């Protein structure tokens, strides 16, 4: 039972403890596999298609009806990959509106576009929590995001100073698409933060409850 403690908020495969992880699916995955207990669905900025915009959007609307969907994502902005930033932004705005309408937190993929992201947050003033997944940025960027009210989720690679700057009540942990085991990642993060492992695990669990299971 001790292992169930380690909640994984963002993974791309079903692990040994499906009830303690959120599996991230892109709209093109077609359906949500039966072994998935909790899922997040979104149109990843890399896979946005101007040709298939309506099709992708309608597909997303179908998938979010599944009761196992407890978050919207990955969605967001990427300056290094994907279609034009303008197009990414227009779809992202629709996804933000959907997140608000459905009362689902937003799991965000953001690469080199944190200024744009913060600008949108300021303009739209969302009520739903925004979680920056796989955060690898600097401490200064982390502090700006925290100030805006975002949560930060850390995976296998990150900057230690940024990780240490995040208060426990804004922190999530994820394996993403790596082979690292979630319990090993928790141990590594606890050591770097100088926190007892059970304190870290309990804190993240509390955040999970408040953000993803608030209803």
N, C-alpha and C positions, 0 to 999 in steps of 0.2 A: 504493500500500500504506500510506502514511503516514496516510491518513484512517481506515483500519480501526481505528486506535488508539483512536478516540473511542467508547467503549462507552456506549450509552444504556440505562439500566436500566429506564426506564419511558416507553413511548410508546403512543399509541392508534392509530397507523397504521404501515404497513410503509414504511420509508424506502429509501434507495439502497443501504444495506449491511445487509441483513436478518440476517446472521450476527453483527452487533455491536449488536444491540438486543433488548430483551425487550418484546414487545407485550402490553399489558394488556387482558384481555377480561373482561367481566361474564358471568355465567352465561347471561343471555338471548341472548347472541350465537349460541347454538345449536351452532356447531362452530368448529374452528380452521382457518382458511383455509390452503390448501396452500403459499402463499408465505411463511408465517410459519415462522421457524426456531426461535425460542424464545418461549415465552409464559408469562404468569402469569394464573391464573384465580381469581376470587373472587366473592362476593356483596357488591357495593358497598353500604355502609350506606344510601345514598339510595334504592336500588331494592329494599330488603328488603320483603317482603310477608308479613304475618301470615296472609293468606288462602292464599298459595301457598308457605308455608314448606317443606313436605315436597317439593313439586315442585322448588323452587329447590335444595334440599339434594341431592336425588337427581341432579339435573342436574350439580351441582358434582362429585359423586362420579364421574359418567361422564367429565366433562372431564379430571379430574386423572389419568385412566389414560393419557392421551396422553403419549408419551415426550418431547414437546417442552415440556411444562409443567415449568418449573424453579423456580417459586415459586408461592405462594398469595397472591392479592391482586388488586384492592384489597379489603381488608377493614378493619373498624375502627369508629370511633365519631364521630358528628357531631351536635353539639348544635343546629346551626342548620337541619338539613334531614334528612328521613327520619322513620321511625316513632319511637316512644318510646325513650328511652335504655335502659330496662330490656330491651326486646325486642332492641335492637341488641346489648346486652351478652350476652344469652343466645346469640345466633347467633355473636357474636365468640368466645365461649368454645368453642363447637363447632369453629370454624375454627382456633383455637389448638391444640386437641386433634388436629385433622386434620393440621395442619402438623407437629406432633411425631411423629405416627404415621407419616407419609409421609416424614419427613426433608426437608421443604421449607421454605425461609425464608419469612417472612411480610412482605408489602408492605402497609404500613398507611396508611390515610387517617384522619387525626385532626384534628377541628376543635373547639376549645374544650373538649377532654375529656382533656387530658394528665394531669391528676391521676388520673382513673379508669384511664387506660391504664397509668400507672406502678404503680398499686395492683394491677392484674391481673398485671402482670409480676412484681411482688414476691410475690404470692400463688402464682402458677402456676410460677414459676421455669423458664421454657422453655429447652430446649437449643438450639432453632433460632434463628438470627439474626432479629431484628426490624428492618425497614428503614422509617423514617418517610419516606414519599414526599412530594415537593413541600414540603419544610419551609420555612415562612415565619415561624416564631416568633422570639421574642427570644433573645438570647444565654443568659440565665438558664435558659430552658426547654431550650435545646440542651444546656447543661451537665448538667441533671438527667437528660435522656435518655441522654447519653453515659455518665454515671455508672452508669446501670442496665444499660449494655452494648448500647444500640441503635446502629444506623447511621443516618446522616441523608443523604437524597438531596435535592439542590437543583435546582430548575428555573429558569424565566425570572425569577420574582420572589422576592426573599428579602431578609433584613436582613443587611447586610454584616458587622456585628459578630458575628452568629451564624455566618455562613459562615467567618469567620476563626478562630473558636474551635474549629472541628472539626479534630481531627488527621487527617492524610491517610489513615491506615489505617482510618478510620471514615466516609469520604466517598464518596458516589455522585453522579452527574450524570444528569439526565433532561430530555427535552423535553416530556413529558406530552402535552397536547393543543394545544400552541402551534405556531406556524409557525417558531419560532426554530430555526436549524440547529445541530446538536449541536456541530460544530467551533467555531462562533462562541461558543457558550455556554461551552465549555472555555476559550477564549481570554479571555473576560470574567472567568471565575472565577479563572483563573491570575493575571491582572493584579491583581484585588482581593486575592487571598491573597499576592501578592508571590512567586509560585512560578514556576519555569520551566515552560512548557507541557508539555514532554516528561516532566518529573518528575511533574506532575499526572496526565497521561494514563497513565503507567506505574503510578503509585500506585493509580488507580482500577481499572486493568486487574487488578492484583494482588488487590484487594478482590473484584472480580467472580469471579475464579478461586476464591478462598477461600470465598466465600459461596454462589455459585450452582453452581459446578462442583466441589464438594469431594469428590464420590464418586470 
